[in-house]
Amino acid sequence: MQQGYVLIVEDVPDILKLLEETLKFKGYRAVTARNGHEALDAIQRERPMLVITDIMMPKLDGFGLVHRLRINPETRDIPVIFLTATYVALEDKAFALNIGATRFIEKPVNFEKFLDTVAELIKQGPSAAPTLISEAEFYEGYRQRLEKKLNQKITQITRDEHLLETLPEAEKQTFKASLQAAINERDELQRLLDEIQVRMESTPKSE
């Protein structure tokens, strides 16, 4: 039995439950959190041997969570796996690694690869503390990621709204649910972007 626990941070209940059950079946002690704030509370109570986190989450997302972990000397070396279906472009991955993510796995999760990665990171233990980027660099990179995702989501919604008008009534209800999910994601991206803009205005520029 492994010492310590694996912290899973995910806001979608079905995915959270699946990850938790998969890890428990393999003999790991798993603790769950639904956003970055809950994750930080859990870490404060007991340090995990590994954090597995989604990126798109309310209150405090994966990027913000990793940044908080890396600027704290007590949590700087905890390995972190990012899981995401939204941030999959090369520049997203580069930013994730730049702020201190240890591994990057796309959804839907390949569980064989996922479990191999979990076992590898736990076996190697705490990771070398990454080179820290400044607050200004973090927020600028984060803003760029959010703006790109927001523009993509707006384009998708506009396209889907036009498509909805052409569908037969029998297909509209299912499509409307998908469209509403996209609208909710757009609103969350906009909220995050507004929050980052406020933080950037109050953050001193790096020399």
Sequence and secondary structure as in RCSB ss.txt:
>XXXX:A:sequence
MQQGYVLIVEDVPDILKLLEETLKFKGYRAVTARNGHEALDAIQRERPMLVITDIMMPKLDGFGLVHRLRINPET
RDIPVIFLTATYVALEDKAFALNIGATRFIEKPVNFEKFLDTVAELIKQGPSAAPTLISEAEFYEGYRQRLEKKL
NQKITQITRDEHLLETLPEAEKQTFKASLQAAINERDELQRLLDEIQVRMESTPKSE
>XXXX:A:secstr
  SS EEEE SSHHHHHHHHHHHHHTT  EEEESSHHHHHHHHHHS  SEEEEESS SSS HHHHHHHHHHSTTT
TT  EEEEESS  SHHHHHHHHHTT SEEEESS  HHHHHHHHHHHHHH S        HHHHHHHHHHHHHHHH
HHHHHHHHHHHHHHHHS HHHHHHHHHHHHHHHHHHHHHHHHHHHHHHHHHTS    
